[in-house]
């Protein structure tokens, strides 16, 4: 006779895994996503600990030598180390400048995306929950802002505020919050009509608890994907604004400024001044997009199950 042992693999029900674990297993199933995540983590570690190992602080005038300006990659320095990526027109080591510029780019991207996510998500969920004129007013403001090019709004804000790292962050928050608010409002509208929300309202549960303990957690998956993509977009916008001379001041490290510094020397053969910062910017955006694209696919599949 055939044994009907419940432990038999053909009869026993499959072991359930938590949603977070299922999403993680699906995410690591993509080599491109894992590669992008590994590169991104490596760049974060480089930005945090890189200044401890690079040969100089490129924004410390006491460490610069004008005679070392525009040296080609691999040239030796008078101090005894090698400029592996060359120097710019002011004698700054390009490797050191890229590491310091990477710190600024990641800081601006992460801080602006996080602040815009908090602001936009709060407004979107509140508008979806209240409905009526408040929701209509919020949606009209969002539609009005999204009808203008993002770079144009950022340029107008910085023209008023002036150059500066925190001014760039503030400008990016102002131009990015509407995207989060629209997505949060759309997801919250679906959750708003579900029975558990109506039951909580009948129990006279405080509104803030309904919003932040029940609506918000169910809106997070798509917002996490948006935040990932918007971080890369914020880094690109910061580099563009700095390249145009209206973003980060020249006394601060920035990949956009490094690219702008070498732009005028491209025709004279000094390609490395713009090339290597541009490649670093490309690697950052590519890594973030690889992670964000696969994360979007994984979460969308999970929500459909």
Secondary structure, 3 states (H helix, E strand, C coil): CCCCCCCCCCCCCCCCCCHHHHHHHHHCCCHHHHHHHHHHHHHHHHHHHHHHCCCCCCCCHHHCCHHHCCCCCCEECCCCCEECCCECCCCCEHHHHHHHHHHHHHHHHHHHHHHHHHHHHHHHHHHHHHCHHHHHHHHHHHHHHHCCCHHHHHHHHHHHHCCCHHHHHHHHHHHHHHHHHHHHHHHHHHHHCCHHHHHHHHCCCCHHHHHHHHHHHHHHHHHHHHHHHHHHHHHHHHHHHHHCCCCCCCCCCCHHHHHHHHHCCCCCCCCHHHHHHHHHHHHHHHHHHHHHHHHHHHHHHHHHC
